[in-house]
Amino acid sequence: MYSYTLNVRNIIIMEKLDDLWKKGSDFLGSKFSIMGGAMSWVSERNLVSAISNVGGFGVIACGAMSPELLKKEIIGTQILTSNPFGVNLIVMHPQLDALVEVCIKTDVSHVVLAGGLPKKSIIQTIKNAGIKVLCFAPSLSLAKRLVKMEVDALIIEGMEAGGHIGPVSTSVLAQEILPYFHNEQIPIFVAGGIGRGEMIVSYLEMGASGCQIGTLFVSTNESIAHKNFKEIFIKSTARDAVPSVQISSK
Ligand SMILES: Cc1cc2nc3c(=O)[nH]c(=O)nc-3n(C[C@H](O)[C@H](O)[C@H](O)COP(=O)(O)O)c2cc1C
C-alpha cells in the first residue's frame, strides 16, 4: 500500500515536472531539462555522453581546445550517444570562427557561447546553420541585449557557480531576470549552486525552463577528473568554497 501510494505520488510529481520544464526539454530535445554545465577539461566525451544517455543534456567544454581537438571530441561523443548534446565555446578564443565551422560541419545541434558578450555576426552565423544558440546573461540589461541579438535561450549564472563567476548571486539574478521574461517564449536556464532537486523545482516554479549543473557532476564515476580533485569536492563543506583569482598553481 505504501509503495502504491509512493508510486502514484511519484507519477504525479513527474507529470508536474514534465509540465514545468516542457519548454526547456523541448528546446534541448532531452527528457530532463537539466544541462551538464561545460567544465573545461572535465566535460569531455565520457561525462557529456553519460549525462545525455540518461536523459540530461551534456555540454562539451571546448575551452582552449584547437579546432582539430574539438572535432575529435564531438565525433567521439557522437559515437557514445545518439541523444542531443551541446558545445560550449569561449567567445575570446582566437580561433572562434574555425570552432564554429567545426560545430556546423559536425552537425552540432546547440552551441553555448560563454566568456563574454558575443558579436551579433557570430550568433547569426551559428543560427543560419540551423544550430540553436544559448548565451550567459549575468545581468538583466545583458539579458535584454542578448534577446535583441536573437539568441535562442539564456543561461542565468550567479556567483555560487563553479568556474569564472560574476558578482551577483544566482537567487537574486533569477528573481530579477525570470519575472521580466515571464511572458516571453525564450527558454531561460538557471545555473550556480544547484545541488538538489528541490532547488531545481523552485527555479522552475519561478519561471525557469530548466537548470544547469556543473560542480555536482565533477565527482561522478563518469567524470575523468583526478580522484584527489573529486575527493576534495566530496569532503568539502559550503564554507570551504573560496573565490580566487588564481588560474593555476604555476
Ligand atoms: C571546474 C569547472 C570548470 C568550468 N568551466 C567552464 C567553461 O569552460 N565554460 C563555461 O561556460 N562554464 C564553465 N564552468 C561553469 C559550469 O558550466 C556551470 O555553469 C557551473 O558549474 C554551474 O554552477 P555549479 O558548479 O554551482 O553547479 C565551469 C565550472 C567548473 C566547476
Ligand as a Chemical Component Dictionary entry (heavy atoms), coordinates in Angstrom:
data_LIG
# 
_chem_comp.id                   LIG 
_chem_comp.type                 NON-POLYMER 
_chem_comp.pdbx_formal_charge   0 
_chem_comp.three_letter_code    LIG 
# 
loop_
_chem_comp_atom.comp_id 
_chem_comp_atom.atom_id 
_chem_comp_atom.alt_atom_id 
_chem_comp_atom.type_symbol 
_chem_comp_atom.charge 
_chem_comp_atom.model_Cartn_x 
_chem_comp_atom.model_Cartn_y 
_chem_comp_atom.model_Cartn_z 
_chem_comp_atom.pdbx_ordinal 
LIG C1  C1  C 0 35.808 23.101 -12.924 1  
LIG C2  C2  C 0 34.815 23.965 -13.673 2  
LIG C3  C3  C 0 35.119 24.407 -14.959 3  
LIG C4  C4  C 0 34.200 25.197 -15.677 4  
LIG N1  N1  N 0 34.488 25.573 -16.961 5  
LIG C5  C5  C 0 33.568 26.267 -17.682 6  
LIG C6  C6  C 0 33.812 26.573 -19.057 7  
LIG O1  O1  O 0 34.808 26.196 -19.633 8  
LIG N2  N2  N 0 32.853 27.291 -19.726 9  
LIG C7  C7  C 0 31.685 27.711 -19.115 10 
LIG O2  O2  O 0 30.866 28.373 -19.753 11 
LIG N3  N3  N 0 31.428 27.413 -17.822 12 
LIG C8  C8  C 0 32.334 26.683 -17.100 13 
LIG N4  N4  N 0 32.049 26.334 -15.805 14 
LIG C9  C9  C 0 30.707 26.665 -15.260 15 
LIG C10 C10 C 0 29.740 25.493 -15.495 16 
LIG O3  O3  O 0 29.439 25.305 -16.835 17 
LIG C11 C11 C 0 28.397 25.696 -14.742 18 
LIG O4  O4  O 0 27.672 26.772 -15.286 19 
LIG C12 C12 C 0 28.593 25.937 -13.261 20 
LIG O5  O5  O 0 29.499 24.990 -12.745 21 
LIG C13 C13 C 0 27.251 25.852 -12.542 22 
LIG O6  O6  O 0 27.388 26.059 -11.173 23 
LIG P1  P1  P 0 27.628 24.870 -10.111 24 
LIG O7  O7  O 0 29.074 24.464 -10.271 25 
LIG O8  O8  O 0 27.371 25.505 -8.804  26 
LIG O9  O9  O 0 26.689 23.762 -10.451 27 
LIG C14 C14 C 0 32.955 25.549 -15.072 28 
LIG C15 C15 C 0 32.660 25.088 -13.789 29 
LIG C16 C16 C 0 33.557 24.300 -13.095 30 
LIG C17 C17 C 0 33.193 23.798 -11.714 31 
# 
loop_
_chem_comp_bond.comp_id 
_chem_comp_bond.atom_id_1 
_chem_comp_bond.atom_id_2 
_chem_comp_bond.value_order 
_chem_comp_bond.pdbx_ordinal 
LIG C1  C2  SING 1  
LIG C2  C3  SING 2  
LIG C2  C16 DOUB 3  
LIG C3  C4  DOUB 4  
LIG C4  N1  SING 5  
LIG C4  C14 SING 6  
LIG N1  C5  DOUB 7  
LIG C5  C6  SING 8  
LIG C5  C8  SING 9  
LIG C6  O1  DOUB 10 
LIG C6  N2  SING 11 
LIG N2  C7  SING 12 
LIG C7  O2  DOUB 13 
LIG C7  N3  SING 14 
LIG N3  C8  DOUB 15 
LIG C8  N4  SING 16 
LIG N4  C9  SING 17 
LIG N4  C14 SING 18 
LIG C9  C10 SING 19 
LIG C10 O3  SING 20 
LIG C10 C11 SING 21 
LIG C11 O4  SING 22 
LIG C11 C12 SING 23 
LIG C12 O5  SING 24 
LIG C12 C13 SING 25 
LIG C13 O6  SING 26 
LIG O6  P1  SING 27 
LIG P1  O7  DOUB 28 
LIG P1  O8  SING 29 
LIG P1  O9  SING 30 
LIG C14 C15 DOUB 31 
LIG C15 C16 SING 32 
LIG C16 C17 SING 33 
# 
